[in-house]
Amino acid sequence: MSLVDFFAWIVLAVLVLSTVAVVVFLAMLPGMIAKNRNHPWAQAVTVGGWVTLFLGFALWPIVLIWAYVDVPSVRKVEIER
């Protein structure tokens, strides 16, 4: 095996590992955003991010938008008598 072949294997390994790292980061991103924003369904957003990993990231933009959606808080209304 020549030096060029060895270098080619190293480049291939770096490319594969960096691709895996980017895919895992993208799967984690909606969950991290939801947790940082104190989203009430942060765990569901996290699961949605990982499920889209197996679906080829087809629904990933929807999960990312869901991580940013602010859920309005329930206000108590006093009834006057």
VMD Tcl script that builds the backbone (N, CA, C; Angstrom):
set m [mol new atoms 243]
animate dup $m
set s [atomselect $m all]
$s set {name element resname resid chain x y z} {
  {N N MET 1 A 0.853 -1.169 0.000}
  {CA C MET 1 A 0.000 0.000 0.000}
  {C C MET 1 A 0.903 1.237 0.000}
  {N N SER 2 A 0.655 2.105 -0.943}
  {CA C SER 2 A 1.505 3.285 -1.061}
  {C C SER 2 A 1.013 4.397 -0.141}
  {N N LEU 3 A 1.774 5.436 -0.059}
  {CA C LEU 3 A 1.451 6.579 0.786}
  {C C LEU 3 A 0.178 7.273 0.304}
  {N N VAL 4 A -0.035 7.308 -0.994}
  {CA C VAL 4 A -1.236 7.937 -1.549}
  {C C VAL 4 A -2.477 7.135 -1.166}
  {N N ASP 5 A -2.399 5.829 -1.209}
  {CA C ASP 5 A -3.531 4.993 -0.798}
  {C C ASP 5 A -3.852 5.197 0.681}
  {N N PHE 6 A -2.826 5.261 1.506}
  {CA C PHE 6 A -3.016 5.487 2.931}
  {C C PHE 6 A -3.685 6.837 3.181}
  {N N PHE 7 A -3.244 7.864 2.493}
  {CA C PHE 7 A -3.831 9.198 2.621}
  {C C PHE 7 A -5.287 9.197 2.157}
  {N N ALA 8 A -5.590 8.458 1.112}
  {CA C ALA 8 A -6.968 8.382 0.605}
  {C C ALA 8 A -7.885 7.735 1.641}
  {N N TRP 9 A -7.400 6.696 2.331}
  {CA C TRP 9 A -8.208 6.056 3.379}
  {C C TRP 9 A -8.440 6.998 4.553}
  {N N ILE 10 A -7.440 7.784 4.889}
  {CA C ILE 10 A -7.601 8.756 5.973}
  {C C ILE 10 A -8.636 9.807 5.592}
  {N N VAL 11 A -8.563 10.308 4.378}
  {CA C VAL 11 A -9.534 11.305 3.905}
  {C C VAL 11 A -10.939 10.709 3.903}
  {N N LEU 12 A -11.081 9.487 3.453}
  {CA C LEU 12 A -12.391 8.832 3.445}
  {C C LEU 12 A -12.940 8.677 4.861}
  {N N ALA 13 A -12.098 8.268 5.791}
  {CA C ALA 13 A -12.538 8.104 7.180}
  {C C ALA 13 A -12.970 9.438 7.779}
  {N N VAL 14 A -12.225 10.501 7.513}
  {CA C VAL 14 A -12.589 11.826 8.029}
  {C C VAL 14 A -13.922 12.286 7.431}
  {N N LEU 15 A -14.127 12.056 6.170}
  {CA C LEU 15 A -15.386 12.449 5.532}
  {C C LEU 15 A -16.574 11.678 6.111}
  {N N VAL 16 A -16.411 10.387 6.314}
  {CA C VAL 16 A -17.500 9.579 6.868}
  {C C VAL 16 A -17.813 10.008 8.295}
  {N N LEU 17 A -16.785 10.194 9.115}
  {CA C LEU 17 A -17.002 10.594 10.508}
  {C C LEU 17 A -17.616 11.984 10.608}
  {N N SER 18 A -17.186 12.906 9.763}
  {CA C SER 18 A -17.766 14.251 9.812}
  {C C SER 18 A -19.211 14.243 9.316}
  {N N THR 19 A -19.537 13.412 8.354}
  {CA C THR 19 A -20.922 13.301 7.896}
  {C C THR 19 A -21.815 12.743 8.991}
  {N N VAL 20 A -21.347 11.722 9.678}
  {CA C VAL 20 A -22.112 11.150 10.787}
  {C C VAL 20 A -22.301 12.187 11.889}
  {N N ALA 21 A -21.258 12.950 12.192}
  {CA C ALA 21 A -21.342 13.974 13.240}
  {C C ALA 21 A -22.356 15.055 12.872}
  {N N VAL 22 A -22.391 15.476 11.630}
  {CA C VAL 22 A -23.344 16.510 11.198}
  {C C VAL 22 A -24.765 15.975 11.258}
  {N N VAL 23 A -24.993 14.748 10.846}
  {CA C VAL 23 A -26.332 14.163 10.880}
  {C C VAL 23 A -26.820 14.031 12.324}
  {N N VAL 24 A -25.962 13.584 13.218}
  {CA C VAL 24 A -26.344 13.461 14.632}
  {C C VAL 24 A -26.624 14.840 15.223}
  {N N PHE 25 A -25.806 15.832 14.894}
  {CA C PHE 25 A -26.039 17.186 15.392}
  {C C PHE 25 A -27.376 17.731 14.907}
  {N N LEU 26 A -27.693 17.505 13.645}
  {CA C LEU 26 A -28.982 17.975 13.112}
  {C C LEU 26 A -30.155 17.263 13.773}
  {N N ALA 27 A -29.987 16.009 14.140}
  {CA C ALA 27 A -31.048 15.279 14.837}
  {C C ALA 27 A -31.235 15.818 16.245}
  {N N MET 28 A -30.154 16.261 16.890}
  {CA C MET 28 A -30.226 16.779 18.246}
  {C C MET 28 A -30.685 18.230 18.316}
  {N N LEU 29 A -30.516 18.991 17.246}
  {CA C LEU 29 A -30.729 20.437 17.267}
  {C C LEU 29 A -32.123 20.864 17.718}
  {N N PRO 30 A -33.227 20.321 17.181}
  {CA C PRO 30 A -34.541 20.777 17.651}
  {C C PRO 30 A -34.756 20.536 19.147}
  {N N GLY 31 A -34.288 19.430 19.660}
  {CA C GLY 31 A -34.436 19.144 21.085}
  {C C GLY 31 A -33.640 20.099 21.945}
  {N N MET 32 A -32.433 20.438 21.516}
  {CA C MET 32 A -31.613 21.383 22.272}
  {C C MET 32 A -32.262 22.761 22.286}
  {N N ILE 33 A -32.804 23.178 21.157}
  {CA C ILE 33 A -33.473 24.479 21.081}
  {C C ILE 33 A -34.698 24.489 21.980}
  {N N ALA 34 A -35.482 23.429 21.933}
  {CA C ALA 34 A -36.691 23.366 22.759}
  {C C ALA 34 A -36.350 23.399 24.249}
  {N N LYS 35 A -35.312 22.693 24.657}
  {CA C LYS 35 A -34.925 22.695 26.076}
  {C C LYS 35 A -34.428 24.066 26.507}
  {N N ASN 36 A -33.655 24.730 25.658}
  {CA C ASN 36 A -33.153 26.057 25.996}
  {C C ASN 36 A -34.265 27.096 26.081}
  {N N ARG 37 A -35.328 26.905 25.309}
  {CA C ARG 37 A -36.442 27.843 25.321}
  {C C ARG 37 A -37.529 27.442 26.321}
  {N N ASN 38 A -37.281 26.406 27.120}
  {CA C ASN 38 A -38.244 25.898 28.107}
  {C C ASN 38 A -39.592 25.566 27.468}
  {N N HIS 39 A -39.518 24.872 26.362}
  {CA C HIS 39 A -40.722 24.452 25.649}
  {C C HIS 39 A -41.461 23.419 26.501}
  {N N PRO 40 A -42.795 23.516 26.614}
  {CA C PRO 40 A -43.509 22.550 27.457}
  {C C PRO 40 A -43.442 21.118 26.940}
  {N N TRP 41 A -43.217 20.936 25.652}
  {CA C TRP 41 A -43.122 19.598 25.073}
  {C C TRP 41 A -41.718 19.359 24.531}
  {N N ALA 42 A -40.720 19.741 25.302}
  {CA C ALA 42 A -39.327 19.619 24.851}
  {C C ALA 42 A -38.944 18.166 24.584}
  {N N GLN 43 A -39.438 17.265 25.398}
  {CA C GLN 43 A -39.103 15.849 25.200}
  {C C GLN 43 A -39.711 15.331 23.891}
  {N N ALA 44 A -40.918 15.761 23.574}
  {CA C ALA 44 A -41.553 15.338 22.320}
  {C C ALA 44 A -40.816 15.916 21.118}
  {N N VAL 45 A -40.341 17.138 21.228}
  {CA C VAL 45 A -39.564 17.735 20.136}
  {C C VAL 45 A -38.256 16.968 19.953}
  {N N THR 46 A -37.631 16.572 21.060}
  {CA C THR 46 A -36.396 15.794 20.985}
  {C C THR 46 A -36.634 14.464 20.277}
  {N N VAL 47 A -37.704 13.790 20.644}
  {CA C VAL 47 A -38.033 12.510 19.995}
  {C C VAL 47 A -38.340 12.740 18.515}
  {N N GLY 48 A -39.052 13.803 18.210}
  {CA C GLY 48 A -39.347 14.117 16.813}
  {C C GLY 48 A -38.094 14.360 15.999}
  {N N GLY 49 A -37.107 15.011 16.598}
  {CA C GLY 49 A -35.842 15.234 15.894}
  {C C GLY 49 A -35.129 13.938 15.575}
  {N N TRP 50 A -35.149 12.987 16.522}
  {CA C TRP 50 A -34.492 11.704 16.279}
  {C C TRP 50 A -35.292 10.824 15.320}
  {N N VAL 51 A -36.618 10.923 15.364}
  {CA C VAL 51 A -37.438 10.123 14.433}
  {C C VAL 51 A -37.204 10.577 13.000}
  {N N THR 52 A -37.045 11.884 12.794}
  {CA C THR 52 A -36.799 12.363 11.432}
  {C C THR 52 A -35.461 11.878 10.893}
  {N N LEU 53 A -34.548 11.526 11.800}
  {CA C LEU 53 A -33.273 10.960 11.359}
  {C C LEU 53 A -33.513 9.684 10.560}
  {N N PHE 54 A -34.467 8.868 11.016}
  {CA C PHE 54 A -34.756 7.609 10.336}
  {C C PHE 54 A -35.696 7.787 9.147}
  {N N LEU 55 A -36.324 8.952 9.046}
  {CA C LEU 55 A -37.215 9.231 7.918}
  {C C LEU 55 A -36.512 10.054 6.840}
  {N N GLY 56 A -35.224 10.179 6.937}
  {CA C GLY 56 A -34.477 10.919 5.926}
  {C C GLY 56 A -34.639 12.417 6.048}
  {N N PHE 57 A -34.901 12.913 7.253}
  {CA C PHE 57 A -35.065 14.334 7.533}
  {C C PHE 57 A -36.205 14.966 6.739}
  {N N ALA 58 A -37.200 14.177 6.352}
  {CA C ALA 58 A -38.322 14.701 5.576}
  {C C ALA 58 A -39.171 15.662 6.398}
  {N N LEU 59 A -39.377 15.364 7.681}
  {CA C LEU 59 A -40.208 16.216 8.528}
  {C C LEU 59 A -39.378 17.082 9.470}
  {N N TRP 60 A -38.071 17.133 9.275}
  {CA C TRP 60 A -37.189 17.871 10.165}
  {C C TRP 60 A -37.519 19.361 10.233}
  {N N PRO 61 A -37.833 20.027 9.117}
  {CA C PRO 61 A -38.180 21.455 9.227}
  {C C PRO 61 A -39.411 21.699 10.106}
  {N N ILE 62 A -40.366 20.788 10.080}
  {CA C ILE 62 A -41.558 20.946 10.917}
  {C C ILE 62 A -41.191 20.816 12.386}
  {N N VAL 63 A -40.324 19.876 12.720}
  {CA C VAL 63 A -39.897 19.699 14.106}
  {C C VAL 63 A -39.079 20.905 14.561}
  {N N LEU 64 A -38.272 21.465 13.678}
  {CA C LEU 64 A -37.489 22.649 14.022}
  {C C LEU 64 A -38.402 23.847 14.283}
  {N N ILE 65 A -39.418 24.020 13.466}
  {CA C ILE 65 A -40.388 25.098 13.701}
  {C C ILE 65 A -41.117 24.863 15.010}
  {N N TRP 66 A -41.464 23.626 15.302}
  {CA C TRP 66 A -42.160 23.282 16.543}
  {C C TRP 66 A -41.307 23.646 17.761}
  {N N ALA 67 A -39.989 23.507 17.633}
  {CA C ALA 67 A -39.095 23.848 18.742}
  {C C ALA 67 A -39.132 25.346 19.040}
  {N N TYR 68 A -39.422 26.166 18.039}
  {CA C TYR 68 A -39.451 27.613 18.212}
  {C C TYR 68 A -40.830 28.161 18.563}
  {N N VAL 69 A -41.859 27.350 18.445}
  {CA C VAL 69 A -43.219 27.836 18.696}
  {C C VAL 69 A -43.402 28.078 20.183}
  {N N ASP 70 A -43.871 29.273 20.513}
  {CA C ASP 70 A -44.180 29.584 21.901}
  {C C ASP 70 A -45.619 29.205 22.174}
  {N N VAL 71 A -45.812 28.403 23.191}
  {CA C VAL 71 A -47.147 27.975 23.574}
  {C C VAL 71 A -47.700 29.018 24.536}
  {N N PRO 72 A -48.863 29.570 24.228}
  {CA C PRO 72 A -49.398 30.584 25.135}
  {C C PRO 72 A -49.763 29.974 26.483}
  {N N SER 73 A -49.498 30.731 27.524}
  {CA C SER 73 A -49.832 30.241 28.853}
  {C C SER 73 A -51.315 30.445 29.120}
  {N N VAL 74 A -51.850 29.614 29.970}
  {CA C VAL 74 A -53.265 29.682 30.304}
  {C C VAL 74 A -53.455 30.784 31.338}
  {N N ARG 75 A -54.333 31.711 31.020}
  {CA C ARG 75 A -54.605 32.808 31.952}
  {C C ARG 75 A -55.886 32.493 32.709}
  {N N LYS 76 A -55.864 32.840 33.968}
  {CA C LYS 76 A -57.068 32.655 34.782}
  {C C LYS 76 A -57.915 33.918 34.654}
  {N N VAL 77 A -59.184 33.726 34.370}
  {CA C VAL 77 A -60.108 34.839 34.216}
  {C C VAL 77 A -61.077 34.795 35.380}
  {N N GLU 78 A -61.122 35.910 36.098}
  {CA C GLU 78 A -62.055 35.985 37.214}
  {C C GLU 78 A -63.418 36.430 36.696}
  {N N ILE 79 A -64.442 35.762 37.163}
  {CA C ILE 79 A -65.798 36.106 36.758}
  {C C ILE 79 A -66.398 36.999 37.844}
  {N N GLU 80 A -66.875 38.163 37.417}
  {CA C GLU 80 A -67.493 39.076 38.371}
  {C C GLU 80 A -68.943 38.713 38.544}
  {N N ARG 81 A -69.400 38.789 39.788}
  {CA C ARG 81 A -70.813 38.498 40.061}
  {C C ARG 81 A -71.498 39.717 40.589}
}
mol reanalyze $m
mol bondsrecalc $m
mol representation Tube
mol addrep $m
